[in-house]
Amino acid sequence: MPYLPDDRDLTPEQRRREIASILARGVLRLCSVLPAEPEAPKPAPSPPQKDLEVSDLSRPHVPRG
């Protein structure tokens, strides 16, 4: 923003209001370019599941001795 010669005559309260106005315009501008609602994160694809075969005949192997 260009410097205006009459800026030196502003009171501290007027300066605060001017700064607040500038910041408010910036926030409104930012909100106008952002999407209205953020997109929900998409769930990660689940890994393919492999079928496990269960055998009735298998027994745990325990060494003896």
N, C-alpha and C positions, 0 to 999 in steps of 0.2 A: 504494500500500500504506500503510495507516495506521501512524503512528509508535507503536511499543511502548516503554514506559518502560524495559524491561530491555535494549533495544538498546544502551544506553550501556555496558553491562557486557561486551559482546562483545570478544574479542581480535581483533587484525587478521586472524589466520588464520580465525577464526569468521566475520568479516565477509566475507572472500573466498569462503568456502564458501557463505554465504547468497546472495551476489551471483551466484555460479556456479549455484546452484540456481534462482534467479529467471530467469536467462538461459536455462537449459536448459528450463525449463517454457515459456518464450516460443518457443523454437525448435521444441519438440515441437508446440505449438499451431499454429505457422505451417505446419509440415509436414503437419498433419492437414487443413488447408484447401486446400493446393496439390495440383494433379493429380500422380499418381504419376510419370508420365513426361511431359516436355514434348512437345508435338506438333511433329513435324518441319515445317519451313517448306515450304509448297507451292510448286512451281516456277511461275514466271511463265508465263502462256500465251504461246506463240510467235506472233509476228505472222503474219498470213496471207501465204502466199507467192504471188507473181504469176508466172505462166509467162512466160518471155522467149522471144520468137520469134527464131530465128537464120536469117538469110537467106544463102544461098550466093552471091547476086548482088551483095551490097553490098561496096564496096571503100572503103578509107579515102580521104577527100577531102583532097588536099594541094594547096594553091595553088602555081602555078608563077610564077616571075618575079621 
